Amino acid sequence: MNLISDAIHNFIDGLVIAAAFVSNFELGVATTIAIIFHEIPQEIGDFGVLLHSGFKKSKTILLNFATALSAIFGGVIGFVLSSYVETFVPLLIPIATGGFIYIASSDLIPEIRKVVDVKKSALTFIVFLSGIILMWIAKLLFA
């Protein structure tokens, strides 16, 4: 289940990256940076889940790599669709943006509120804000 959901997730990331580059090169670079920073902890988590479920390290690396390839397929399909479907880019970018905002508001922020320790909660919030600031800096650099 983890591998299938990760492959679908990476495929959608590829679609989003393609749509962003078709829309604007700077937006494509900023989107790619955001997705890379988002993927690093996710892939580490997936690696841990697969190891914990009994896979060997070599097989886990191979399977993670295989699911990562679905991002390339998503990117290729995204570029092709953007050539044939006029509304592809204008619809996909707001949907992807809404998805990230939804995850932040429905999953991350409530987790911060569950933490009783003020220092841990503050650190989590600072990391959250750092992500927002990083995207703002990327926008300034590439816009």
Backbone as ProteinMPNN parsed JSONL, in Angstrom:
{"seq_chain_A": "MNLISDAIHNFIDGLVIAAAFVSNFELGVATTIAIIFHEIPQEIGDFGVLLHSGFKKSKTILLNFATALSAIFGGVIGFVLSSYVETFVPLLIPIATGGFIYIASSDLIPEIRKVVDVKKSALTFIVFLSGIILMWIAKLLFA", "coords_chain_A": {"N_chain_A": [[0.83, -1.184, 0.0], [1.956, 1.202, 0.778], [3.903, 1.59, -1.214], [2.362, 1.782, -3.558], [0.754, 4.044, -3.028], [2.791, 5.937, -2.772], [3.873, 5.912, -5.352], [1.701, 6.92, -6.83], [1.509, 9.426, -5.631], [4.042, 10.527, -6.33], [3.752, 10.538, -9.101], [1.761, 12.484, -9.406], [3.182, 14.65, -8.381], [5.028, 14.906, -10.48], [3.267, 15.671, -12.548], [2.484, 18.172, -11.546], [4.929, 19.573, -11.484], [5.507, 19.647, -14.237], [3.289, 21.154, -15.167], [3.806, 23.55, -13.853], [6.253, 24.373, -15.031], [5.407, 24.655, -17.683], [3.683, 26.767, -17.404], [5.323, 28.871, -16.383], [8.76, 29.509, -16.32], [10.199, 30.277, -13.993], [8.335, 29.733, -11.995], [8.244, 26.994, -12.323], [10.835, 26.249, -11.473], [10.755, 27.084, -8.766], [8.646, 25.478, -7.854], [9.718, 22.94, -8.27], [11.868, 22.991, -6.457], [10.426, 23.221, -4.058], [9.038, 20.776, -4.066], [11.16, 18.983, -4.002], [12.251, 19.505, -1.434], [10.093, 18.673, 0.02], [9.912, 16.015, -0.65], [12.216, 14.751, 0.358], [12.073, 14.216, 3.292], [9.797, 12.614, 3.142], [10.52, 10.399, 1.556], [12.513, 9.314, 3.153], [10.961, 8.561, 5.326], [9.309, 6.669, 4.03], [11.262, 4.797, 3.399], [11.949, 3.917, 5.975], [9.495, 2.759, 6.752], [9.28, 0.631, 4.944], [11.587, -0.858, 5.593], [10.944, -1.526, 8.238], [8.791, -3.143, 7.758], [9.954, -5.433, 6.894], [11.436, -5.602, 4.523], [14.568, -5.956, 2.786], [17.476, -3.795, 2.849], [18.604, -3.284, 0.293], [16.536, -4.045, -1.453], [14.594, -2.272, -0.588], [15.701, 0.2, -1.317], [15.73, -0.117, -4.106], [12.961, -0.401, -4.636], [12.005, 2.083, -3.695], [13.301, 3.731, -5.509], [12.064, 2.87, -7.866], [9.401, 3.715, -7.419], [9.886, 6.417, -7.413], [10.435, 6.931, -10.045], [7.957, 7.218, -11.169], [7.374, 9.901, -11.011], [8.739, 11.008, -13.144], [7.303, 9.904, -15.266], [4.871, 11.151, -14.741], [5.63, 13.807, -15.2], [6.255, 13.77, -17.966], [3.773, 13.017, -19.062], [2.322, 15.186, -18.13], [3.489, 17.32, -19.614], [2.736, 16.513, -22.193], [-0.084, 16.498, -21.968], [-0.482, 19.215, -21.483], [-0.079, 20.279, -23.958], [-2.241, 19.396, -25.434], [-4.593, 19.675, -23.966], [-6.272, 22.414, -23.21], [-7.071, 23.55, -20.763], [-5.539, 22.308, -18.851], [-3.15, 23.219, -17.406], [-4.08, 25.693, -16.156], [-5.968, 24.579, -14.399], [-4.645, 22.552, -12.906], [-2.533, 23.731, -11.383], [-3.78, 25.47, -9.368], [-5.192, 23.442, -8.009], [-3.134, 21.806, -7.023], [-1.841, 23.66, -5.361], [-3.894, 24.193, -3.541], [-4.06, 21.646, -2.416], [-1.611, 21.456, -0.996], [-1.98, 23.549, 0.848], [-4.22, 22.582, 2.184], [-3.16, 20.239, 3.384], [-1.31, 21.404, 5.123], [-2.998, 22.947, 6.771], [-4.884, 21.126, 7.768], [-3.512, 18.959, 8.802], [-0.785, 19.443, 9.703], [-0.819, 21.848, 11.33], [-2.809, 21.254, 13.379], [-1.355, 19.182, 14.641], [0.725, 20.573, 15.805], [-0.655, 21.915, 17.781], [-1.336, 19.829, 19.471], [0.901, 19.213, 20.938], [2.166, 19.449, 24.138], [4.442, 20.464, 25.351], [5.925, 23.543, 25.307], [8.329, 24.371, 24.119], [8.857, 22.367, 22.178], [6.599, 22.663, 20.596], [6.93, 25.293, 19.716], [9.312, 25.01, 18.263], [8.463, 23.279, 16.203], [6.611, 24.945, 14.959], [8.315, 26.985, 14.114], [9.862, 25.623, 12.229], [7.846, 25.087, 10.394], [7.182, 27.732, 9.623], [9.624, 28.374, 8.506], [9.616, 26.907, 6.155], [7.668, 28.303, 4.721], [8.945, 30.787, 4.509], [11.193, 30.019, 3.049], [10.017, 29.391, 0.576], [9.094, 31.92, -0.106], [11.528, 33.265, -0.398], [12.552, 31.808, -2.558], [10.732, 32.599, -4.465], [11.38, 35.314, -4.671], [13.993, 35.122, -5.65], [13.7, 33.777, -8.09], [11.777, 35.087, -9.531]], "CA_chain_A": [[0.0, 0.0, 0.0], [2.874, 2.344, 0.84], [4.548, 1.767, -2.509], [1.363, 2.237, -4.535], [0.397, 5.435, -2.725], [3.953, 6.769, -3.07], [3.965, 6.027, -6.81], [0.655, 7.86, -7.252], [1.912, 10.737, -5.124], [5.145, 11.006, -7.156], [3.19, 10.814, -10.419], [1.087, 13.784, -9.309], [4.264, 15.641, -8.281], [5.522, 15.102, -11.84], [2.264, 16.475, -13.259], [2.539, 19.54, -11.015], [6.169, 20.19, -11.964], [5.33, 19.93, -15.665], [2.347, 22.266, -15.31], [4.467, 24.774, -13.397], [7.212, 24.788, -16.059], [4.662, 25.108, -18.865], [3.121, 28.069, -17.059], [6.354, 29.889, -16.213], [10.002, 28.833, -15.945], [10.517, 30.58, -12.599], [7.388, 28.962, -11.188], [8.688, 25.609, -12.412], [12.005, 26.074, -10.61], [10.301, 27.188, -7.374], [7.841, 24.289, -7.574], [10.632, 21.802, -8.181], [12.577, 23.118, -5.177], [9.476, 22.894, -2.983], [8.75, 19.344, -4.096], [12.363, 18.278, -3.538], [12.307, 19.616, 0.023], [8.971, 17.904, 0.554], [10.155, 14.594, -0.917], [13.319, 14.193, 1.152], [11.598, 13.522, 4.498], [8.809, 11.594, 2.807], [11.212, 9.193, 1.095], [13.17, 8.732, 4.328], [9.884, 7.886, 6.05], [8.938, 5.469, 3.273], [12.368, 3.856, 3.576], [11.779, 3.335, 7.303], [8.299, 1.906, 6.755], [9.593, -0.603, 4.212], [12.523, -1.633, 6.411], [10.206, -2.04, 9.385], [7.877, -4.199, 7.317], [10.695, -6.644, 6.602], [12.221, -5.566, 3.293], [16.001, -5.744, 2.929], [17.872, -2.442, 2.446], [18.793, -3.202, -1.157], [15.214, -4.091, -2.084], [13.918, -1.029, -0.227], [16.244, 1.255, -2.177], [15.242, -0.379, -5.465], [11.525, -0.092, -4.701], [11.851, 3.54, -3.579], [13.715, 4.281, -6.796], [11.011, 2.55, -8.835], [8.258, 4.61, -7.219], [10.312, 7.767, -7.775], [10.356, 7.042, -11.504], [6.607, 7.628, -11.575], [7.388, 11.363, -11.157], [9.168, 11.279, -14.515], [6.141, 9.609, -16.109], [3.916, 12.245, -14.514], [6.131, 14.996, -15.892], [6.098, 13.581, -19.416], [2.337, 13.073, -19.357], [1.925, 16.568, -17.902], [3.876, 18.116, -20.772], [1.9, 16.116, -23.331], [-1.445, 16.999, -21.73], [-0.526, 20.676, -21.598], [-0.127, 20.605, -25.381], [-3.512, 18.998, -26.026], [-5.738, 20.071, -23.14], [-6.058, 23.837, -22.961], [-7.333, 23.916, -19.361], [-4.745, 21.466, -17.951], [-2.297, 24.011, -16.512], [-4.844, 26.58, -15.272], [-6.688, 23.815, -13.38], [-3.781, 21.739, -12.055], [-1.742, 24.522, -10.431], [-4.555, 25.794, -8.163], [-5.531, 22.214, -7.28], [-1.925, 21.423, -6.283], [-1.666, 24.652, -4.299], [-4.926, 23.904, -2.54], [-3.683, 20.415, -1.718], [-0.573, 21.763, -0.015], [-2.584, 24.355, 1.916], [-5.075, 21.674, 2.942], [-2.311, 19.401, 4.231], [-0.761, 22.245, 6.196], [-4.017, 23.397, 7.722], [-5.651, 20.045, 8.395], [-2.658, 17.932, 9.384], [0.381, 19.949, 10.416], [-1.143, 22.814, 12.384], [-3.383, 20.563, 14.546], [-0.304, 18.441, 15.34], [1.435, 21.549, 16.634], [-1.5, 22.224, 18.941], [-1.398, 18.672, 20.365], [2.122, 19.148, 21.737], [2.018, 20.179, 25.402], [5.701, 21.145, 25.608], [5.955, 24.798, 24.563], [9.545, 24.418, 23.303], [8.667, 21.497, 21.012], [5.576, 23.285, 19.769], [7.541, 26.467, 19.088], [10.261, 24.526, 17.263], [7.683, 22.786, 15.072], [6.041, 26.111, 14.283], [9.427, 27.67, 13.454], [10.177, 24.844, 11.031], [6.724, 25.351, 9.485], [7.383, 29.081, 9.086], [10.837, 28.341, 7.679], [9.195, 26.443, 4.837], [6.99, 29.422, 4.056], [9.972, 31.784, 4.196], [12.002, 29.457, 1.968], [9.269, 29.562, -0.674], [9.08, 33.351, -0.386], [12.864, 33.575, -0.921], [12.617, 31.219, -3.9], [9.928, 33.471, -5.332], [12.164, 36.532, -4.91], [15.172, 34.802, -6.457], [13.388, 33.264, -9.422], [10.681, 35.843, -10.156]], "C_chain_A": [[0.879, 1.254, 0.0], [3.484, 2.63, -0.524], [3.572, 2.296, -3.565], [0.993, 3.698, -4.283], [1.556, 6.375, -3.027], [4.114, 6.956, -4.574], [2.923, 7.012, -7.349], [1.024, 9.279, -6.851], [3.03, 11.329, -6.002], [4.686, 11.32, -8.578], [2.53, 12.188, -10.433], [2.118, 14.902, -9.153], [4.836, 15.939, -9.663], [4.566, 15.938, -12.68], [2.351, 17.942, -12.845], [3.794, 20.258, -11.504], [6.046, 20.553, -13.441], [4.404, 21.123, -15.873], [3.0, 23.584, -14.899], [5.464, 25.272, -14.445], [6.508, 25.279, -17.323], [4.107, 26.51, -18.621], [4.181, 29.157, -17.05], [7.615, 29.196, -15.719], [10.332, 29.052, -14.471], [9.604, 29.821, -11.645], [7.779, 27.488, -11.189], [9.878, 25.328, -11.506], [11.583, 26.101, -9.143], [9.489, 25.963, -6.967], [8.722, 23.062, -7.412], [11.392, 21.822, -6.86], [11.66, 22.721, -4.023], [9.212, 21.396, -2.923], [9.967, 18.541, -3.639], [12.443, 18.325, -2.016], [11.196, 18.824, 0.7], [9.24, 16.405, 0.424], [11.219, 13.987, -0.023], [12.807, 13.52, 2.422], [10.58, 12.426, 4.196], [9.496, 10.301, 2.382], [11.976, 8.526, 2.241], [12.138, 7.969, 5.159], [9.448, 6.609, 5.358], [10.005, 4.385, 3.423], [12.235, 3.148, 4.924], [10.597, 2.386, 7.382], [8.601, 0.578, 6.076], [10.578, -1.469, 4.988], [11.812, -2.296, 7.586], [9.272, -3.187, 8.988], [8.609, -5.458, 6.839], [11.491, -6.66, 5.317], [13.703, -5.386, 3.625], [16.351, -4.346, 2.402], [17.986, -2.304, 0.933], [17.448, -3.211, -1.888], [14.433, -2.81, -1.802], [14.396, 0.117, -1.107], [15.725, 1.093, -3.598], [13.758, -0.013, -5.603], [11.261, 1.402, -4.566], [12.234, 4.218, -4.887], [12.633, 4.052, -7.857], [9.795, 3.454, -8.667], [8.625, 6.041, -7.579], [10.239, 7.987, -9.285], [8.966, 7.472, -11.973], [6.498, 9.149, -11.683], [7.803, 11.751, -12.574], [8.017, 11.01, -15.479], [5.08, 10.698, -15.967], [4.333, 13.511, -15.229], [5.939, 14.916, -17.394], [4.627, 13.693, -19.799], [1.815, 14.501, -19.155], [2.283, 17.477, -19.065], [3.018, 17.79, -21.984], [0.485, 16.67, -23.159], [-1.529, 18.515, -21.896], [-0.563, 21.122, -23.053], [-1.505, 20.362, -25.983], [-4.74, 19.456, -25.247], [-5.493, 21.496, -22.667], [-6.202, 24.215, -21.484], [-6.479, 23.138, -18.358], [-3.959, 22.293, -16.941], [-3.122, 24.929, -15.608], [-5.642, 25.841, -14.187], [-5.752, 23.106, -12.401], [-3.022, 22.563, -11.015], [-2.563, 24.936, -9.215], [-4.952, 24.567, -7.344], [-4.331, 21.762, -6.441], [-1.681, 22.38, -5.116], [-2.665, 24.414, -3.183], [-4.618, 22.651, -1.746], [-2.629, 20.658, -0.657], [-1.131, 22.582, 1.144], [-3.476, 23.485, 2.794], [-4.251, 20.8, 3.889], [-1.77, 20.204, 5.4], [-1.819, 22.593, 7.236], [-4.73, 22.253, 8.434], [-4.792, 19.022, 9.118], [-1.541, 18.521, 10.239], [0.024, 20.879, 11.577], [-1.844, 22.152, 13.57], [-2.351, 19.746, 15.329], [0.491, 19.371, 16.259], [0.636, 21.828, 17.904], [-1.584, 21.068, 19.931], [-0.21, 18.616, 21.322], [1.961, 20.037, 22.968], [3.271, 21.003, 25.693], [5.812, 22.376, 24.707], [7.184, 24.868, 23.653], [9.4, 23.571, 22.044], [7.656, 22.109, 20.048], [6.149, 24.493, 19.027], [8.522, 26.042, 17.994], [9.535, 24.024, 16.018], [7.11, 23.944, 14.262], [7.128, 26.886, 13.533], [9.823, 26.939, 12.174], [9.093, 25.06, 9.971], [6.887, 26.72, 8.825], [8.61, 29.139, 8.179], [10.511, 27.867, 6.268], [8.508, 27.541, 4.046], [8.003, 30.471, 3.627], [10.854, 31.3, 3.054], [11.3, 29.628, 0.625], [9.205, 31.034, -1.076], [10.426, 33.771, -0.982], [13.023, 33.016, -2.325], [11.842, 32.083, -4.896], [10.71, 34.741, -5.674], [13.342, 36.261, -5.832], [14.827, 34.448, -7.904], [12.265, 34.022, -10.121], [11.205, 37.067, -10.859]], "O_chain_A": [[0.586, 2.233, -0.685], [3.569, 3.785, -0.941], [3.927, 3.159, -4.368], [0.927, 4.495, -5.219], [1.336, 7.494, -3.49], [4.456, 8.05, -5.025], [3.224, 7.833, -8.215], [0.871, 10.217, -7.634], [2.968, 12.501, -6.373], [5.179, 12.265, -9.193], [2.722, 12.964, -11.369], [1.954, 15.98, -9.725], [5.101, 17.097, -9.987], [4.996, 16.811, -13.434], [2.3, 18.84, -13.686], [3.729, 21.424, -11.895], [6.438, 21.647, -13.848], [4.707, 22.009, -16.672], [2.769, 24.616, -15.53], [5.516, 26.47, -14.72], [6.972, 26.224, -17.961], [4.069, 27.337, -19.533], [3.988, 30.229, -17.625], [7.552, 28.381, -14.799], [10.705, 28.108, -13.775], [10.05, 29.326, -10.61], [7.659, 26.811, -10.167], [9.927, 24.29, -10.846], [12.0, 25.247, -8.362], [9.634, 25.467, -5.85], [8.5, 22.242, -6.521], [11.544, 20.785, -6.214], [12.061, 21.981, -3.125], [9.168, 20.816, -1.838], [9.816, 17.526, -2.96], [12.677, 17.3, -1.375], [11.355, 18.361, 1.829], [8.844, 15.621, 1.286], [11.127, 12.808, 0.322], [13.084, 12.337, 2.619], [10.509, 11.426, 4.91], [9.091, 9.219, 2.806], [12.072, 7.3, 2.287], [12.408, 6.867, 5.636], [9.24, 5.584, 6.008], [9.687, 3.203, 3.558], [12.39, 1.93, 5.01], [10.684, 1.329, 8.007], [8.221, -0.48, 6.577], [10.421, -2.689, 5.035], [12.042, -3.466, 7.891], [9.001, -4.085, 9.785], [7.975, -6.431, 6.43], [12.168, -7.649, 5.037], [14.052, -4.747, 4.617], [15.608, -3.781, 1.6], [17.518, -1.322, 0.358], [17.256, -2.457, -2.843], [13.702, -2.319, -2.662], [13.59, 0.914, -1.588], [15.323, 2.073, -4.226], [13.359, 0.614, -6.584], [10.388, 1.938, -5.248], [11.576, 5.163, -5.322], [12.332, 4.945, -8.648], [9.219, 3.911, -9.655], [7.762, 6.807, -8.009], [10.007, 9.106, -9.743], [8.824, 8.029, -13.061], [5.614, 9.645, -12.38], [7.278, 12.711, -13.137], [7.778, 11.792, -16.4], [4.469, 11.115, -16.951], [3.499, 14.213, -15.8], [5.51, 15.882, -18.024], [4.281, 14.387, -20.754], [0.968, 14.969, -19.916], [1.476, 18.316, -19.465], [2.615, 18.69, -22.721], [-0.078, 17.244, -24.092], [-2.529, 19.035, -22.392], [-1.028, 22.222, -23.352], [-1.899, 21.04, -26.933], [-5.817, 19.606, -25.825], [-4.623, 21.75, -21.834], [-5.512, 25.119, -21.012], [-6.663, 23.283, -17.149], [-4.094, 22.082, -15.735], [-2.89, 24.949, -14.4], [-5.958, 26.433, -13.155], [-6.028, 23.06, -11.203], [-2.884, 22.126, -9.873], [-2.08, 24.767, -8.095], [-5.038, 24.643, -6.118], [-4.493, 21.379, -5.282], [-1.352, 21.947, -4.011], [-2.305, 24.435, -2.006], [-4.88, 22.59, -0.545], [-2.728, 20.136, 0.454], [-0.787, 22.333, 2.3], [-3.485, 23.638, 4.016], [-4.604, 20.641, 5.058], [-1.773, 19.734, 6.538], [-1.56, 22.539, 8.438], [-5.138, 22.401, 9.586], [-5.297, 18.288, 9.967], [-1.377, 18.125, 11.393], [0.523, 20.703, 12.688], [-1.494, 22.47, 14.706], [-2.458, 19.628, 16.55], [0.878, 18.983, 17.361], [1.212, 21.96, 18.984], [-1.87, 21.288, 21.107], [-0.311, 18.032, 22.401], [1.66, 21.225, 22.854], [3.178, 22.111, 26.221], [5.795, 22.255, 23.482], [7.092, 25.371, 22.534], [9.779, 24.009, 20.958], [7.843, 22.073, 18.832], [5.875, 24.685, 17.843], [8.558, 26.647, 16.922], [9.954, 24.317, 14.898], [7.125, 23.922, 13.031], [6.885, 27.387, 12.436], [10.09, 27.571, 11.152], [9.398, 25.2, 8.787], [6.745, 26.847, 7.609], [8.623, 29.877, 7.194], [11.071, 28.374, 5.296], [8.738, 27.691, 2.846], [7.933, 30.987, 2.512], [11.226, 32.087, 2.183], [11.943, 29.979, -0.365], [9.257, 31.354, -2.264], [10.472, 34.535, -1.947], [13.577, 33.688, -3.196], [12.269, 32.266, -6.036], [10.706, 35.19, -6.82], [13.656, 37.077, -6.699], [15.572, 34.778, -8.827], [11.844, 33.626, -11.208], [10.428, 37.824, -11.442]]}, "name": "protein", "num_of_chains": 1, "seq": "MNLISDAIHNFIDGLVIAAAFVSNFELGVATTIAIIFHEIPQEIGDFGVLLHSGFKKSKTILLNFATALSAIFGGVIGFVLSSYVETFVPLLIPIATGGFIYIASSDLIPEIRKVVDVKKSALTFIVFLSGIILMWIAKLLFA"}
